[in-house]
Amino acid sequence: MDPQIVTITFFRYAGARQQWWGFKQMGLAPRALAKVPGLTFFKMLGSGNGNGFSIWPNFGVYGLLSVWNNESSAQLFFEQSPLFQDFRAQSTEIATIYLKTAKVHGTWDGRTPFIENVAFQTEAPLAVLTRATIRSKYLWHFWRFVPGVSKAMWREHQEGLIFSIGIGEAPLVQQATFSLWKNSQLMQNYAYKGKFHSTVVKKTRELGWYKEELFARFHPFRVEGTWQGKSLEKVLFPALNEEIGTF
């Protein structure tokens, strides 16, 4: 049996009509997605404005995180699903990243949707997904502190970071980040040695911001589409030598 795979798709919408259509799918699409064969877990995701991690939404960019029984089920959906064809028709740009899970801990809505099924490789391209539900009493502290750290990461031009985006299911409360890195070592240099990220980790432990959290690392193995007019396939494979910036 083919192993589980994960996909994350980003949609860009231009113009008020298309953006309104994209916004409505946050509520409408899950009903159709629940009936898709082979799709075991999914989340429609909004995005933040500015550098991508903000209390202000970006109505021009949305995401779809999907967990599939196998790659064949995913491909059938992307090629033949009427729902996805509607997304394709309404969007000005689409990018889909195919992933295999290397490491994961924590839960999402009380579940662990990702199955570790590929060896972790320190030199391979890496995708990182973090997701948390923020405790209501700490919302003010979280949003006062974290966006500045996210901006600082890009001001410092963190080595190895290809792009990152702040995404979420519900405004302010349920938040996630998705990032792509040239390799694991460069990501770890940032996560464990960088002053900005280490400060966030320290604050999280001190204040107990989250009532649920999940952290996952994936290895991308396939990319379809473009982002900001650039081929993500060329960015990620075989040599990561071009940065495409934030969303």
C-alpha positions in Angstrom: 0.0 0.0 0.0 1.3 3.5 -0.8 2.2 5.6 2.2 0.3 8.6 3.5 1.3 11.9 1.9 0.5 15.5 2.9 -0.2 18.4 0.5 -0.4 22.1 1.2 -1.9 24.3 -1.6 -1.8 28.1 -1.7 -4.3 30.1 -3.7 -3.8 33.7 -4.8 -6.9 35.8 -5.6 -6.8 39.1 -7.4 -9.8 41.5 -7.4 -12.7 41.9 -5.0 -15.0 39.3 -6.6 -12.4 36.5 -6.6 -11.3 37.4 -3.0 -14.9 37.2 -1.8 -15.2 33.8 -3.5 -12.0 32.6 -1.8 -13.2 33.9 1.6 -16.5 32.1 1.3 -14.7 28.8 0.7 -13.5 28.8 4.3 -17.1 27.9 5.2 -18.4 26.2 2.1 -15.5 24.0 0.9 -15.3 21.7 4.0 -18.7 20.2 3.1 -17.4 19.0 -0.2 -13.9 18.1 1.1 -15.4 15.8 3.7 -16.7 13.6 0.8 -13.4 13.4 -1.1 -12.1 9.7 -1.3 -8.8 9.2 0.3 -8.7 12.5 2.1 -8.4 11.7 5.9 -7.8 15.2 7.3 -8.0 18.7 5.9 -8.0 22.4 6.9 -9.0 25.5 5.0 -6.6 28.2 6.1 -6.6 32.0 5.9 -3.4 34.0 5.9 -2.0 37.1 7.6 -1.1 40.3 5.9 2.2 42.1 5.7 5.0 39.6 6.3 2.4 36.8 6.6 2.0 36.7 10.4 -0.4 39.4 11.5 -3.7 40.0 13.2 -4.8 41.6 9.9 -6.0 39.0 7.3 -4.8 38.8 3.8 -7.9 38.4 1.7 -5.8 37.6 -1.4 -4.1 34.4 -0.1 -5.7 31.2 1.3 -4.5 27.7 1.8 -5.7 24.1 1.9 -3.8 21.6 4.0 -4.7 18.0 3.1 -3.7 14.5 4.4 -4.1 11.7 1.9 -4.1 7.9 2.2 -1.8 7.9 -0.8 -0.4 10.0 -3.7 -2.9 8.6 -6.2 -5.9 9.9 -4.2 -4.3 13.3 -4.1 -3.6 13.4 -7.8 -7.1 12.3 -8.6 -8.5 15.2 -6.6 -6.2 17.8 -8.1 -6.8 16.6 -11.7 -10.5 15.7 -11.6 -12.3 17.2 -8.6 -15.0 19.8 -9.6 -14.2 21.6 -6.4 -10.5 22.0 -7.2 -11.3 23.0 -10.7 -13.4 25.8 -9.3 -10.4 26.9 -7.2 -8.3 26.8 -10.3 -10.8 28.9 -12.2 -11.1 31.6 -9.5 -7.4 31.8 -8.6 -4.8 33.9 -10.4 -2.0 31.6 -9.0 -1.8 28.2 -7.3 1.1 26.3 -5.8 0.9 22.8 -4.3 3.7 21.2 -2.3 3.7 17.4 -1.8 5.2 16.3 1.5 6.1 13.2 3.4 6.2 13.3 7.2 9.6 12.9 8.9 8.9 14.0 12.4 5.8 15.1 14.3 4.7 15.7 17.9 1.6 17.2 19.4 -2.0 17.2 18.4 -4.4 19.1 16.1 -8.1 19.1 17.3 -7.1 16.2 19.6 -5.7 14.1 16.7 -2.3 13.4 15.3 -3.1 13.5 11.6 0.4 13.0 10.2 2.2 9.6 10.2 6.0 9.5 10.2 6.8 7.5 7.1 10.1 8.8 5.7 13.6 9.0 7.3 14.7 12.4 8.4 17.5 13.7 6.2 19.6 16.6 7.4 20.7 17.8 4.0 17.3 17.4 2.2 14.9 20.3 1.6 12.6 20.7 4.7 9.1 22.0 5.3 8.1 22.9 8.9 4.5 23.3 10.1 3.7 24.6 13.6 0.2 25.0 14.8 -1.3 26.1 18.1 -4.5 27.1 19.8 -3.8 30.1 22.0 -5.3 30.4 25.4 -7.8 33.2 25.5 -6.2 34.9 28.5 -2.9 35.1 26.7 -4.1 36.5 23.3 -3.0 40.0 24.1 0.5 38.9 25.1 0.9 36.6 22.1 -0.1 39.1 19.5 1.8 41.9 21.1 5.0 39.9 21.0 5.1 37.3 18.2 4.6 39.4 15.0 7.6 41.5 15.8 9.7 38.3 16.0 8.4 37.1 12.7 9.3 40.5 11.0 12.7 40.4 12.6 13.4 37.0 11.1 13.0 38.5 7.6 14.8 41.7 8.4 17.8 39.6 9.4 17.5 37.6 6.2 17.6 34.3 7.9 20.0 32.0 6.1 18.3 29.0 4.5 14.8 30.3 4.7 13.0 30.0 1.3 9.7 31.4 2.4 7.2 31.4 5.3 3.6 32.3 5.9 1.4 32.8 8.9 -1.9 30.8 8.4 -4.8 29.9 10.6 -8.2 28.3 10.9 -9.8 31.0 13.2 -8.7 34.6 13.5 -6.4 35.3 16.5 -7.0 32.0 18.3 -5.9 29.1 16.1 -2.7 30.0 14.3 0.0 28.1 12.3 3.1 28.8 10.4 4.4 27.0 7.4 8.0 27.5 6.2 10.4 26.0 3.6 14.1 25.7 4.2 17.1 24.7 2.1 17.9 22.0 4.6 17.4 20.9 8.2 20.7 22.2 9.5 20.0 25.8 8.5 16.5 25.5 10.1 18.0 24.3 13.3 20.6 27.1 13.4 17.6 29.5 13.4 15.4 27.5 15.8 18.0 26.8 18.4 20.7 29.4 18.0 18.8 32.4 16.7 17.9 35.0 19.4 14.5 35.8 18.0 13.1 32.2 17.9 14.8 31.3 21.2 13.0 34.2 22.8 9.7 32.9 21.6 10.4 29.5 22.9 11.3 30.9 26.3 8.2 33.1 26.5 6.0 30.1 25.5 7.4 28.0 28.3 7.2 30.8 30.8 3.7 31.9 30.1 2.0 28.7 28.8 0.5 30.5 25.8 -1.0 27.3 24.1 -3.6 24.9 25.2 -2.9 22.7 22.2 0.1 22.6 19.8 1.7 20.5 17.0 5.1 20.6 15.4 5.8 18.7 12.2 8.8 18.4 9.8 8.3 17.2 6.3 10.5 16.5 3.3 9.0 18.0 0.1 9.2 15.5 -2.8 7.1 17.2 -5.5 5.8 20.7 -6.4 3.2 21.9 -8.8 2.4 25.5 -9.9 4.1 28.8 -9.3 4.2 31.5 -6.6 4.9 35.1 -7.3 5.4 34.0 -10.9 8.3 31.7 -10.0 8.5 27.9 -10.4 8.6 26.3 -6.9 10.0 23.2 -8.5 13.1 25.0 -9.6 13.4 26.7 -6.2 13.3 23.4 -4.3 14.9 20.9 -6.6 17.7 20.0 -7.1 19.6 23.0 -5.7 18.0 25.6 -3.5 19.6 28.7 -4.9 16.7 31.1 -5.3 14.6 32.8 -2.7 11.0 33.7 -3.4 10.3 35.7 -0.2 7.2 35.7 1.9 3.7 35.3 0.8 
